Amino acid sequence: MARRRRKPVVEGGGAGRIPAEEKIARLLAMLLVKDVRKKTDAVPMLRRAGFEVAEVADMLGMTENHVKVADHHGRKKKAG
């Protein structure tokens, strides 16, 4: 059975408001992977930059399991 991704918790009073720290993190992530064509190639870069699996999944529109697999393959490819 496929797991459903959790919706991000929104802090602050406004509905749909994104905290400034999260906006900055998303912008930095976009800059990091702007020239990467495939989502799966961006995963190891984002993970090495310190983003959690759930955060990467949310940013790239992937499942957490797919992020874990792409990260594993990316690290394996780099090492070999």
N, C-alpha and C positions, 0 to 999 in steps of 0.2 A: 504494500500500500504506500502511495506517495505521501510524503510529509508536506504539510502546508507551511509556507514561510510565515513567520510572525510579522505583523505590521510593526513598523518602528514606533517606539514610544515617543510621543511629542511632549516636550516639557514646555512650560509656560502656559499662559491662559488661552491664547488664540488657537482655534481649530486649524490644523494644517500648517502651523508655524514651525519652522525648522530652526533649532538653536544655531547661533553664530559659529560655534565650534564645529558643528557637523557640516555647515556650509563650507567652511574653510577646508575641512578634511576632504569633502567631495571635490572641491576645486583642485586641490593638490593631486588627488587621485586621477582626475581627468587629465591634468598636465603630464603626469607620469606615464600614462598609457595612450596619449593622443595619437601617436604614430603606429600603434599596434593594430594590426588588421583583425586578428582573431581574438575573441574573448578569452579563449583558453590560454593564449599566450600572455594575456594581461594578468591572469590570476597569480602566478608566482611572483610577479613584480609587486603587485599590491600586497600580497602576504608578507614579502620581505620588507615592505615599507611599514609594516606594523598593523595592517588592517586585519580584523578578525574574520573568520570564515563567513559568519552571518552578514557582516558589513560588505564584504566582497560580493556575496550572493545578491544582496539588495542592490548594490551599485550596478552590477552587470546583468541583472535580471535572470539569474541562474538559481538552481537549487543549491542548498548547502552541500549535498552529496556530490554534485557535479563540480563544485568549487574544490572540494577535497581531492577528487580524482584528478582534476586538471592541475592542481598544485603538485600532487605526487608525480605526475607524468612530466611536468615542467622541471621539477628539481632533478628527476632521474635523467632527463634529456641533457640538462646542463652538466651534470656530473660525468656523463658518459661520453 
